[in-house]
Amino acid sequence: MRKSEGIKESRATNATLELALVESKYFLLLKILKFYINLERMCGRTACTLAPDVLCKACSYKKNQSDGYAQVEWRDGGIGKEYNASFNFVPTFYGPVMISKKHLDANAPVEDRVIQPMMWGLIPPWHKGSPTKHNLTTNNCRIERLTHESLTSRLYKNPLAKGRRCVVLCEGFYEWKQPESKGGIKQPYIIYFPQPESLSIFEPETWKDRLDELWSKEDGWKGPKPLTLAGLFDVWKSPEDESIVYSYSVITMDSCPAFSWIHERMPAILETEDDVNSWLDYTRITAEEALSKLKASTILTSHPVSTDVNNSRNQGKYLTKVIDLKKPKPLSGSGKFMANWLSKASPAKVDKSNCVSPPKEGVKRQLSMKDPVQGTSAKKIKEDEPPSVKEFKKKPHSSF
C-alpha cells in the first residue's frame, strides 16, 4: 500500500518537474520572440503628405541615358484603397509605393515605373478575413531574414523570389531616442534626406508655387527630395470576395554609426538613382545581388519634434517642425490641471500679526479655504490638414 502511494507521489513529482521545464522553455521562447519583434518595430511611423503630382515629378527618371527625364505614372489604388496622406502615417494606411510597371503589364519595359497606393504591413498569403486583422507585425522586415536561407520565412520568400521589390516614398520617418535617465521620456526625431538650398520638404510654401520651374525634361526634378526606402510588396486575394489588396513591408538593417545614437536599427535607404534602378530592375539584378547592394545610409539628417507625434491620432503640419530641446516642455491637459490644483487648493497661511493670543484649549481655529479649482479637459489639437488625394477617415491606432 505504502509502496504504491510512493510510486504515485514520484510520478506526480516528475510530472510537475516536466511541466515546469516546458513552461520555462515557453517563457524563454516568448522573451526571444518579443526581443525580435521589438527590433522590427523600429520604423513604425512616417510623414507622408506629398501630393501625387509632386511625387511623380520628384521621382522622375531617365528610361535611357540618351533620353530626357520622364515623370512616373500614377495609378489609383481603387475604392477604399486611396492614398491616406498624413503627417502621422501608421501601418494599415495606404501610402505611395513605386514599382516597375512590368509587374502590372507584362508587355511594359522593366524600366517604366508606376506609383500606386499600397497598404503598409505585408498581408500573409494564407490569411483569411479582414486584411488588417492578421495579428502579425509586418510593417518591417529584417534584412537578416532575407539574406540567410534558414531565417527566411514564407511570408517574405515568395515576394522576393517573384522580384516584387519596391520603393516606399515619404518625406521622412520618425524614430524615438531612448531617455538618458531612468523614468525619462523618449524624444522623437524625424529623419530625412538633406534638402536643396532654400527649400524644405516640410514647408511647401518654399516650393509649391514653383512646380513648373522646378521640373523640366532636360534637368529632371530640382525640388525637395522625398525619402526612398527599400521594401517588398505582395498581392493578396481575399478568399471571401476575391478582392485584391497590394501591401508592403520596409526592409530594416543595423544602423550606421552616425545614426545609432538614436536607434540601433534603420530602414534600408536608396540614396541614388542607380540604387533605385538596381532595386527595381528584377529582370537584370538577382535578389541576392540587389540585397547585397543595400547599405546603411550615412547622408541622412534629422531634427527633434514634438512628443505629440507619440499619439497616432494627432495630426497636423506642426508635428514635423523642429523644437528646441532646451525649452521646458509644455504641460499636458492633465499636467495643467494638477498644477492649478496644487497652486489654488492649498490652505491659506495664517497671518500671525493678528493673533493676540493663542487659541484656547479645545477651540479650533477656522481657516478660510479658497474655492476648489474646476478641472478643465485638455483641448484637442487642431492643425491644418495635410494635402491629400481625397479626404480620408481617420482610424484609431495605438502608438508604436
DRENDO-1510 file (C-alpha; in Angstrom, 1 decimal, always signed):
<recs>
REC; n; res; u; v; w
REC; 1; MET; +0.0; +0.0; +0.0 .
REC; 2; ARG; +2.7; +2.4; +1.0 .
REC; 3; LYS; +4.8; +1.4; -1.9 .
REC; 4; SER; +2.0; +2.2; -4.4 .
REC; 5; GLU; +1.5; +5.6; -2.8 .
REC; 6; GLY; +5.2; +6.3; -3.1 .
REC; 7; ILE; +5.1; +5.5; -6.8 .
REC; 8; LYS; +2.2; +7.8; -7.3 .
REC; 9; GLU; +3.9; +10.6; -5.5 .
REC; 10; SER; +7.1; +10.1; -7.5 .
REC; 11; ARG; +5.1; +10.2; -10.8 .
REC; 12; ALA; +3.3; +13.3; -9.7 .
REC; 13; THR; +6.6; +15.0; -8.8 .
REC; 14; ASN; +8.1; +14.0; -12.2 .
REC; 15; ALA; +5.1; +15.4; -14.0 .
REC; 16; THR; +5.3; +18.7; -12.1 .
REC; 17; LEU; +9.0; +19.0; -13.0 .
REC; 18; GLU; +8.3; +18.2; -16.7 .
REC; 19; LEU; +5.6; +20.8; -16.7 .
REC; 20; ALA; +7.8; +23.4; -15.1 .
REC; 21; LEU; +10.5; +22.7; -17.6 .
REC; 22; VAL; +8.1; +23.1; -20.6 .
REC; 23; GLU; +6.8; +26.4; -19.1 .
REC; 24; SER; +10.3; +27.7; -18.6 .
REC; 25; LYS; +11.2; +26.9; -22.2 .
REC; 26; TYR; +8.0; +28.5; -23.4 .
REC; 27; PHE; +8.7; +31.6; -21.4 .
REC; 28; LEU; +12.2; +31.8; -22.8 .
REC; 29; LEU; +10.9; +31.5; -26.3 .
REC; 30; LEU; +8.4; +34.3; -25.7 .
REC; 31; LYS; +11.2; +36.5; -24.5 .
REC; 32; ILE; +13.2; +35.8; -27.6 .
REC; 33; LEU; +10.3; +36.5; -29.9 .
REC; 34; LYS; +9.4; +39.7; -28.1 .
REC; 35; PHE; +13.0; +40.9; -28.5 .
REC; 36; TYR; +13.0; +40.4; -32.3 .
REC; 37; ILE; +9.5; +41.9; -32.6 .
REC; 38; ASN; +10.7; +45.0; -30.8 .
REC; 39; LEU; +13.6; +45.3; -33.1 .
REC; 40; GLU; +11.4; +45.0; -36.1 .
REC; 41; ARG; +9.1; +47.8; -34.8 .
REC; 42; MET; +11.8; +50.4; -35.2 .
REC; 43; CYS; +10.2; +52.0; -38.2 .
REC; 44; GLY; +6.5; +52.3; -37.5 .
REC; 45; ARG; +5.7; +55.9; -38.3 .
REC; 46; THR; +6.4; +58.3; -41.2 .
REC; 47; ALA; +5.3; +61.7; -42.5 .
REC; 48; CYS; +3.7; +61.1; -45.9 .
REC; 49; THR; +1.8; +64.1; -47.4 .
REC; 50; LEU; +3.2; +64.9; -50.8 .
REC; 51; ALA; +0.5; +65.1; -53.5 .
REC; 52; PRO; +0.6; +62.6; -56.4 .
REC; 53; ASP; +1.7; +65.2; -59.0 .
REC; 54; VAL; +4.6; +66.3; -56.8 .
REC; 55; LEU; +5.7; +62.7; -56.2 .
REC; 56; CYS; +5.5; +61.9; -59.9 .
REC; 57; LYS; +7.8; +64.8; -60.6 .
REC; 58; ALA; +10.1; +64.2; -57.6 .
REC; 59; CYS; +10.7; +60.6; -58.8 .
REC; 60; SER; +11.3; +61.4; -62.4 .
REC; 61; TYR; +13.9; +59.2; -64.2 .
REC; 62; LYS; +15.7; +58.5; -67.4 .
REC; 63; LYS; +14.4; +55.5; -69.3 .
REC; 64; ASN; +17.6; +55.6; -71.4 .
REC; 65; GLN; +20.7; +57.7; -71.0 .
REC; 66; SER; +20.1; +59.4; -74.3 .
REC; 67; ASP; +16.5; +60.4; -73.4 .
REC; 68; GLY; +15.3; +63.2; -71.3 .
REC; 69; TYR; +13.6; +62.8; -67.9 .
REC; 70; ALA; +10.2; +61.3; -67.6 .
REC; 71; GLN; +7.7; +61.6; -64.8 .
REC; 72; VAL; +6.5; +58.5; -63.1 .
REC; 73; GLU; +3.0; +57.3; -63.8 .
REC; 74; TRP; +0.4; +57.5; -61.0 .
REC; 75; ARG; -2.1; +54.6; -60.6 .
REC; 76; ASP; -5.0; +54.9; -58.3 .
REC; 77; GLY; -5.5; +52.2; -55.7 .
REC; 78; GLY; -9.2; +51.8; -56.1 .
REC; 79; ILE; -12.2; +52.4; -53.9 .
REC; 80; GLY; -11.3; +52.1; -50.2 .
REC; 81; LYS; -7.6; +52.0; -51.1 .
REC; 82; GLU; -6.9; +55.6; -51.7 .
REC; 83; TYR; -3.7; +57.4; -50.6 .
REC; 84; ASN; -4.1; +58.3; -46.9 .
REC; 85; ALA; -1.8; +61.4; -46.8 .
REC; 86; SER; -0.8; +62.1; -43.2 .
REC; 87; PHE; +1.8; +63.8; -41.1 .
REC; 88; ASN; +1.4; +60.9; -38.7 .
REC; 89; PHE; +1.3; +57.9; -41.1 .
REC; 90; VAL; +0.9; +54.5; -39.5 .
REC; 91; PRO; +0.7; +50.8; -40.6 .
REC; 92; THR; -2.6; +49.9; -42.3 .
REC; 93; PHE; -2.7; +53.3; -44.0 .
REC; 94; TYR; -2.3; +53.3; -47.8 .
REC; 95; GLY; +0.8; +55.2; -48.9 .
REC; 96; PRO; +2.7; +55.8; -52.3 .
REC; 97; VAL; +4.9; +52.9; -53.4 .
REC; 98; MET; +7.0; +52.9; -56.6 .
REC; 99; ILE; +7.4; +49.7; -58.6 .
REC; 100; SER; +8.3; +48.6; -62.1 .
REC; 101; LYS; +5.4; +48.8; -64.5 .
REC; 102; LYS; +6.2; +45.3; -65.7 .
REC; 103; HIS; +4.6; +43.9; -62.5 .
REC; 104; LEU; +1.2; +45.3; -63.8 .
REC; 105; ASP; +1.7; +44.9; -67.5 .
REC; 106; ALA; +3.8; +42.1; -68.8 .
REC; 107; ASN; +4.4; +43.9; -72.1 .
REC; 108; ALA; +5.8; +47.0; -70.4 .
REC; 109; PRO; +9.6; +47.6; -70.3 .
REC; 110; VAL; +11.0; +46.9; -66.8 .
REC; 111; GLU; +12.5; +50.5; -66.8 .
REC; 112; ASP; +9.0; +52.0; -66.8 .
REC; 113; ARG; +7.8; +53.0; -63.3 .
REC; 114; VAL; +4.5; +53.3; -61.6 .
REC; 115; ILE; +3.5; +54.8; -58.2 .
REC; 116; GLN; +0.3; +53.4; -56.6 .
REC; 117; PRO; -1.1; +53.4; -53.0 .
REC; 118; MET; -0.4; +50.2; -51.1 .
REC; 119; MET; -1.3; +49.2; -47.5 .
REC; 120; TRP; +1.6; +49.4; -45.0 .
REC; 121; GLY; +2.0; +45.9; -43.5 .
REC; 122; LEU; +2.5; +42.9; -45.7 .
REC; 123; ILE; -0.6; +40.6; -45.7 .
REC; 124; PRO; +0.3; +36.9; -45.3 .
REC; 125; PRO; -0.9; +35.0; -48.4 .
REC; 126; TRP; -2.6; +32.4; -46.2 .
REC; 127; HIS; -4.6; +34.9; -44.3 .
REC; 128; LYS; -8.5; +34.9; -44.3 .
REC; 129; GLY; -10.7; +37.7; -43.2 .
REC; 130; SER; -10.1; +41.4; -43.0 .
REC; 131; PRO; -6.7; +42.4; -44.5 .
REC; 132; THR; -5.8; +44.3; -41.3 .
REC; 133; LYS; -6.7; +41.5; -38.8 .
REC; 134; HIS; -3.9; +39.0; -39.3 .
REC; 135; ASN; -2.3; +39.9; -35.9 .
REC; 136; LEU; +1.3; +39.9; -37.3 .
REC; 137; THR; +3.8; +42.8; -37.2 .
REC; 138; THR; +4.8; +43.0; -40.8 .
REC; 139; ASN; +5.4; +46.8; -41.3 .
REC; 140; ASN; +9.2; +46.0; -41.2 .
REC; 141; CYS; +11.3; +43.1; -42.5 .
REC; 142; ARG; +14.8; +42.5; -41.1 .
REC; 143; ILE; +17.3; +42.1; -43.9 .
REC; 144; GLU; +18.8; +39.2; -42.0 .
REC; 145; ARG; +15.6; +37.3; -42.7 .
REC; 146; LEU; +16.2; +37.8; -46.4 .
REC; 147; THR; +19.9; +37.1; -46.7 .
REC; 148; HIS; +20.0; +33.9; -44.6 .
REC; 149; GLU; +18.1; +31.0; -46.1 .
REC; 150; SER; +17.4; +29.4; -42.7 .
REC; 151; LEU; +15.8; +32.6; -41.4 .
REC; 152; THR; +13.7; +33.5; -44.4 .
REC; 153; SER; +10.0; +32.9; -43.8 .
REC; 154; ARG; +7.5; +32.0; -46.4 .
REC; 155; LEU; +5.9; +35.5; -45.9 .
REC; 156; TYR; +8.9; +37.2; -47.4 .
REC; 157; LYS; +10.5; +34.4; -49.5 .
REC; 158; ASN; +7.7; +34.4; -52.1 .
REC; 159; PRO; +7.6; +38.1; -53.0 .
REC; 160; LEU; +11.4; +38.2; -53.0 .
REC; 161; ALA; +11.6; +35.2; -55.4 .
REC; 162; LYS; +9.0; +36.9; -57.7 .
REC; 163; GLY; +11.0; +40.1; -57.8 .
REC; 164; ARG; +8.4; +42.2; -56.0 .
REC; 165; ARG; +10.9; +44.8; -54.9 .
REC; 166; CYS; +9.5; +48.3; -54.3 .
REC; 167; VAL; +10.5; +51.8; -53.2 .
REC; 168; VAL; +8.5; +53.3; -50.3 .
REC; 169; LEU; +8.1; +57.1; -50.6 .
REC; 170; CYS; +7.7; +59.6; -47.7 .
REC; 171; GLU; +9.1; +62.9; -46.5 .
REC; 172; GLY; +10.8; +61.2; -43.5 .
REC; 173; PHE; +10.3; +58.7; -40.8 .
REC; 174; TYR; +10.0; +59.2; -37.0 .
REC; 175; GLU; +12.3; +57.5; -34.5 .
REC; 176; TRP; +12.4; +57.7; -30.7 .
REC; 177; LYS; +15.7; +58.2; -28.8 .
REC; 178; GLN; +15.8; +56.3; -25.5 .
REC; 179; PRO; +15.9; +58.6; -22.4 .
REC; 180; GLU; +19.3; +59.2; -20.8 .
REC; 181; SER; +18.0; +58.6; -17.3 .
REC; 182; LYS; +15.5; +56.2; -15.8 .
REC; 183; GLY; +12.0; +57.4; -15.9 .
REC; 184; GLY; +12.7; +59.9; -18.7 .
REC; 185; ILE; +10.7; +60.4; -21.8 .
REC; 186; LYS; +11.6; +59.1; -25.2 .
REC; 187; GLN; +12.4; +62.0; -27.6 .
REC; 188; PRO; +11.0; +61.7; -31.1 .
REC; 189; TYR; +13.1; +62.7; -34.1 .
REC; 190; ILE; +12.2; +62.9; -37.8 .
REC; 191; ILE; +14.8; +61.6; -40.2 .
REC; 192; TYR; +15.0; +62.7; -43.9 .
REC; 193; PHE; +17.3; +63.5; -46.8 .
REC; 194; PRO; +19.3; +66.8; -46.9 .
REC; 195; GLN; +17.3; +69.3; -48.9 .
REC; 196; PRO; +18.3; +71.7; -51.7 .
REC; 197; GLU; +19.3; +75.2; -50.6 .
REC; 198; SER; +16.4; +77.4; -49.6 .
REC; 199; LEU; +13.9; +74.5; -49.8 .
REC; 200; SER; +12.3; +72.4; -47.1 .
REC; 201; ILE; +10.2; +69.3; -47.8 .
REC; 202; PHE; +8.3; +70.1; -44.6 .
REC; 203; GLU; +7.5; +73.7; -45.7 .
REC; 204; PRO; +5.5; +73.5; -49.0 .
REC; 205; GLU; +5.3; +77.3; -49.1 .
REC; 206; THR; +9.0; +77.3; -50.2 .
REC; 207; TRP; +8.3; +75.4; -53.4 .
REC; 208; LYS; +4.6; +74.5; -54.1 .
REC; 209; ASP; +4.1; +77.6; -56.4 .
REC; 210; ARG; +7.2; +76.8; -58.4 .
REC; 211; LEU; +6.5; +73.2; -59.6 .
REC; 212; ASP; +6.8; +74.1; -63.3 .
REC; 213; GLU; +10.0; +75.9; -62.6 .
REC; 214; LEU; +11.5; +73.0; -60.5 .
REC; 215; TRP; +10.9; +70.3; -63.1 .
REC; 216; SER; +12.0; +70.0; -66.7 .
REC; 217; LYS; +12.5; +67.2; -69.2 .
REC; 218; GLU; +16.2; +68.2; -69.6 .
REC; 219; ASP; +17.1; +68.6; -65.9 .
REC; 220; GLY; +14.5; +66.5; -64.1 .
REC; 221; TRP; +13.4; +67.5; -60.6 .
REC; 222; LYS; +15.2; +70.3; -58.7 .
REC; 223; GLY; +12.7; +70.5; -55.8 .
REC; 224; PRO; +12.6; +68.9; -52.3 .
REC; 225; LYS; +13.8; +65.3; -52.2 .
REC; 226; PRO; +11.5; +62.6; -50.7 .
REC; 227; LEU; +12.9; +59.7; -48.8 .
REC; 228; THR; +13.2; +56.5; -50.8 .
REC; 229; LEU; +13.1; +53.3; -48.7 .
REC; 230; ALA; +13.7; +49.7; -50.0 .
REC; 231; GLY; +10.8; +47.4; -49.5 .
REC; 232; LEU; +9.0; +44.3; -50.6 .
REC; 233; PHE; +5.4; +44.2; -51.8 .
REC; 234; ASP; +2.9; +41.4; -52.4 .
REC; 235; VAL; -0.6; +40.9; -53.8 .
REC; 236; TRP; -3.2; +39.4; -51.6 .
REC; 237; LYS; -6.5; +38.0; -52.8 .
REC; 238; SER; -9.4; +37.7; -50.4 .
REC; 239; PRO; -10.9; +34.2; -50.3 .
REC; 240; GLU; -14.2; +35.7; -49.3 .
REC; 241; ASP; -14.9; +38.3; -52.1 .
REC; 242; GLU; -11.8; +37.8; -54.3 .
REC; 243; SER; -10.8; +41.5; -53.8 .
REC; 244; ILE; -7.2; +42.4; -54.5 .
REC; 245; VAL; -5.0; +44.3; -51.9 .
REC; 246; TYR; -1.4; +45.4; -52.5 .
REC; 247; SER; +0.6; +45.6; -49.3 .
REC; 248; TYR; +4.3; +46.2; -48.5 .
REC; 249; SER; +7.0; +45.9; -45.8 .
REC; 250; VAL; +10.0; +48.2; -45.2 .
REC; 251; ILE; +13.4; +46.4; -45.0 .
REC; 252; THR; +15.5; +47.3; -42.0 .
REC; 253; MET; +19.2; +46.8; -41.1 .
REC; 254; ASP; +21.8; +47.7; -38.5 .
REC; 255; SER; +22.3; +51.5; -38.2 .
REC; 256; CYS; +25.4; +53.3; -39.3 .
REC; 257; PRO; +27.5; +54.9; -36.5 .
REC; 258; ALA; +26.1; +58.4; -37.4 .
REC; 259; PHE; +22.5; +57.3; -36.7 .
REC; 260; SER; +23.0; +54.7; -33.9 .
REC; 261; TRP; +22.8; +57.4; -31.2 .
REC; 262; ILE; +19.0; +57.5; -32.0 .
REC; 263; HIS; +18.4; +53.8; -32.7 .
REC; 264; GLU; +20.4; +50.6; -33.4 .
REC; 265; ARG; +18.3; +49.8; -36.4 .
REC; 266; MET; +17.3; +51.8; -39.5 .
REC; 267; PRO; +15.4; +51.4; -42.8 .
REC; 268; ALA; +17.4; +50.4; -45.9 .
REC; 269; ILE; +17.7; +53.7; -47.8 .
REC; 270; LEU; +18.2; +54.0; -51.6 .
REC; 271; GLU; +20.3; +57.1; -51.8 .
REC; 272; THR; +20.9; +57.5; -55.6 .
REC; 273; GLU; +19.1; +57.0; -58.8 .
REC; 274; ASP; +21.4; +54.0; -59.6 .
REC; 275; ASP; +20.4; +52.5; -56.2 .
REC; 276; VAL; +16.7; +52.9; -57.1 .
REC; 277; ASN; +17.2; +51.5; -60.6 .
REC; 278; SER; +19.1; +48.4; -59.4 .
REC; 279; TRP; +16.5; +47.7; -56.7 .
REC; 280; LEU; +13.5; +47.9; -59.1 .
REC; 281; ASP; +15.1; +46.0; -62.1 .
REC; 282; TYR; +14.2; +42.5; -61.1 .
REC; 283; THR; +14.9; +41.1; -64.6 .
REC; 284; ARG; +18.6; +42.0; -64.6 .
REC; 285; ILE; +19.6; +42.2; -60.9 .
REC; 286; THR; +19.0; +39.0; -58.9 .
REC; 287; ALA; +17.6; +39.1; -55.4 .
REC; 288; GLU; +20.9; +38.2; -53.8 .
REC; 289; GLU; +22.8; +40.9; -55.7 .
REC; 290; ALA; +20.1; +43.5; -55.0 .
REC; 291; LEU; +20.2; +42.7; -51.3 .
REC; 292; SER; +24.0; +42.9; -51.2 .
REC; 293; LYS; +23.8; +46.5; -52.6 .
REC; 294; LEU; +21.7; +47.7; -49.6 .
REC; 295; LYS; +23.8; +49.7; -47.2 .
REC; 296; ALA; +23.1; +51.8; -44.1 .
REC; 297; SER; +22.7; +55.4; -45.2 .
REC; 298; THR; +25.2; +57.9; -43.9 .
REC; 299; ILE; +23.8; +61.1; -45.5 .
REC; 300; LEU; +20.6; +61.4; -43.5 .
REC; 301; THR; +19.7; +64.4; -41.4 .
REC; 302; SER; +17.3; +64.8; -38.5 .
REC; 303; HIS; +15.7; +67.2; -36.0 .
REC; 304; PRO; +13.7; +66.7; -32.8 .
REC; 305; VAL; +9.9; +67.1; -33.0 .
REC; 306; SER; +7.0; +67.3; -30.6 .
REC; 307; THR; +6.1; +64.3; -28.4 .
REC; 308; ASP; +2.6; +64.8; -29.7 .
REC; 309; VAL; +3.6; +62.5; -32.6 .
REC; 310; ASN; +3.6; +59.7; -30.0 .
REC; 311; ASN; -0.2; +59.6; -30.3 .
REC; 312; SER; -1.1; +58.4; -33.8 .
REC; 313; ARG; -4.5; +60.3; -33.6 .
REC; 314; ASN; -2.6; +63.6; -33.5 .
REC; 315; GLN; -2.4; +65.2; -37.0 .
REC; 316; GLY; -1.1; +68.4; -38.4 .
REC; 317; LYS; +1.9; +70.1; -40.0 .
REC; 318; TYR; +3.3; +71.1; -36.7 .
REC; 319; LEU; +4.3; +67.5; -35.9 .
REC; 320; THR; +7.2; +67.8; -38.4 .
REC; 321; LYS; +8.5; +71.1; -37.1 .
REC; 322; VAL; +11.8; +71.4; -35.2 .
REC; 323; ILE; +11.5; +72.0; -31.5 .
REC; 324; ASP; +14.1; +73.5; -29.1 .
REC; 325; LEU; +15.0; +70.8; -26.6 .
REC; 326; LYS; +16.4; +73.4; -24.2 .
REC; 327; LYS; +13.0; +74.9; -23.7 .
REC; 328; PRO; +10.8; +73.4; -21.0 .
REC; 329; LYS; +8.2; +71.1; -22.5 .
REC; 330; PRO; +4.6; +72.4; -22.3 .
REC; 331; LEU; +2.3; +70.7; -19.8 .
REC; 332; SER; -0.3; +68.3; -21.0 .
REC; 333; GLY; -4.0; +68.9; -20.1 .
REC; 334; SER; -3.8; +66.7; -17.0 .
REC; 335; GLY; -0.5; +68.4; -16.1 .
REC; 336; LYS; -2.1; +71.8; -16.3 .
REC; 337; PHE; -5.0; +70.7; -14.1 .
REC; 338; MET; -2.7; +69.3; -11.5 .
REC; 339; ALA; -0.6; +72.5; -11.4 .
REC; 340; ASN; -3.7; +74.6; -11.0 .
REC; 341; TRP; -5.0; +72.4; -8.2 .
REC; 342; LEU; -1.7; +72.5; -6.3 .
REC; 343; SER; -1.5; +76.2; -6.6 .
REC; 344; LYS; -5.1; +77.1; -5.7 .
REC; 345; ALA; -6.3; +74.4; -3.4 .
REC; 346; SER; -3.6; +74.7; -0.7 .
REC; 347; PRO; -4.6; +76.1; +2.7 .
REC; 348; ALA; -4.1; +79.8; +3.2 .
REC; 349; LYS; -1.3; +80.8; +5.6 .
REC; 350; VAL; -2.3; +82.3; +9.0 .
REC; 351; ASP; -1.3; +85.9; +9.5 .
REC; 352; LYS; +0.4; +85.7; +12.9 .
REC; 353; SER; +0.4; +89.5; +13.4 .
REC; 354; ASN; -3.3; +89.5; +14.0 .
REC; 355; CYS; -3.1; +86.7; +16.7 .
REC; 356; VAL; -3.1; +88.5; +20.1 .
REC; 357; SER; -3.0; +85.2; +21.9 .
REC; 358; PRO; -3.0; +81.5; +21.0 .
REC; 359; PRO; -6.5; +79.9; +20.8 .
REC; 360; LYS; -8.0; +78.5; +23.9 .
REC; 361; GLU; -7.7; +74.8; +24.5 .
REC; 362; GLY; -10.4; +72.8; +22.9 .
REC; 363; VAL; -11.3; +75.6; +20.5 .
REC; 364; LYS; -10.5; +75.1; +16.8 .
REC; 365; ARG; -9.3; +77.9; +14.6 .
REC; 366; GLN; -11.4; +78.2; +11.4 .
REC; 367; LEU; -9.1; +78.8; +8.4 .
REC; 368; SER; -10.6; +80.1; +5.2 .
REC; 369; MET; -10.1; +77.9; +2.2 .
REC; 370; LYS; -10.1; +79.1; -1.4 .
REC; 371; ASP; -12.7; +77.7; -3.7 .
REC; 372; PRO; -11.7; +74.4; -5.3 .
REC; 373; VAL; -10.5; +74.6; -8.8 .
REC; 374; GLN; -12.7; +73.3; -11.6 .
REC; 375; GLY; -11.0; +70.8; -13.8 .
REC; 376; THR; -10.6; +71.6; -17.5 .
REC; 377; SER; -10.2; +68.9; -20.1 .
REC; 378; ALA; -7.2; +69.2; -22.5 .
REC; 379; LYS; -8.1; +70.9; -25.7 .
REC; 380; LYS; -7.7; +68.8; -28.8 .
REC; 381; ILE; -5.0; +70.0; -31.1 .
REC; 382; LYS; -6.4; +71.1; -34.4 .
REC; 383; GLU; -4.0; +71.9; -37.2 .
REC; 384; ASP; -4.2; +72.4; -40.9 .
REC; 385; GLU; -4.9; +69.1; -42.6 .
REC; 386; PRO; -2.2; +67.7; -45.0 .
REC; 387; PRO; -2.8; +67.8; -48.7 .
REC; 388; SER; -4.3; +64.5; -49.9 .
REC; 389; VAL; -5.7; +62.9; -52.9 .
REC; 390; LYS; -9.1; +62.5; -51.2 .
REC; 391; GLU; -10.4; +63.3; -47.7 .
REC; 392; PHE; -9.9; +60.2; -45.7 .
REC; 393; LYS; -11.4; +58.9; -42.5 .
REC; 394; LYS; -9.0; +58.7; -39.5 .
REC; 395; LYS; -8.8; +55.4; -37.8 .
REC; 396; PRO; -7.7; +55.0; -34.2 .
REC; 397; HIS; -4.3; +53.5; -33.9 .
REC; 398; SER; -2.2; +52.7; -30.9 .
REC; 399; SER; +1.2; +54.3; -30.7 .
REC; 400; PHE; +4.2; +52.2; -31.8 .
</recs>
